Amino acid sequence: MAKSDPMLTSADIPRESQPGNTFTIPFEARQAAGGGPLGAFTSGGCVTKTLDVNGWVTPVTLWVDGQRRDTEELCLAPNNSRSGSFSVSLSEGTHTVSVRVHPVGGVHPIGQSWEDNLDVVADEMRATVDVSRDASDPSEDSEQGSLQKWLGTVAGQLGTSVNMVALGIVLAVAVFLLI
């Protein structure tokens, strides 16, 4: 039976936060090139936003101190990626925060889903977050965060990656300076 091959290409987990402040953790998940579930009615199959019937359910979960806090299910065809985000608020102290992506399909016993097998993780990004009153507030955009958010918006509208948009801008500036 076919199985998905998801990975995380990014997960921006801040290293510090103030207690009780809600902040966003943006992430991007990708399905590797390869086979799909061969139709939306196969175990783990779904129809993508572009109506591709060869999409995989791609569950991404947020974990704080070993407890699942949130889940976002994406539907990705092979060799495609999509962004999402989680919002979280933490109490004072030190917390382990991780974003995980789970495989679906033939990786699980028949009759079980990815939710029955949360210990099966295809990829994970983890960070220790120090929460104190003296910490910077990750919910307030820094200049770098604002630029990254703008690049992410442009990349999403163009259907490409942030790296490709940044490379295009650098090349355009180089050409402008040479002329």
Secondary structure as UniProt FT lines:
FT   STRAND          6..11
FT   STRAND          16..17
FT   TURN            19..20
FT   STRAND          22..31
FT   TURN            40..41
FT   TURN            43..44
FT   STRAND          45..46
FT   TURN            49..50
FT   TURN            53..54
FT   STRAND          55..64
FT   TURN            65..66
FT   STRAND          67..76
FT   TURN            78..79
FT   STRAND          80..89
FT   STRAND          93..101
FT   TURN            106..107
FT   TURN            110..111
FT   HELIX           114..117
FT   TURN            118..119
FT   STRAND          123..131
FT   TURN            133..134
FT   TURN            138..139
FT   HELIX           143..158
FT   HELIX           162..178
//
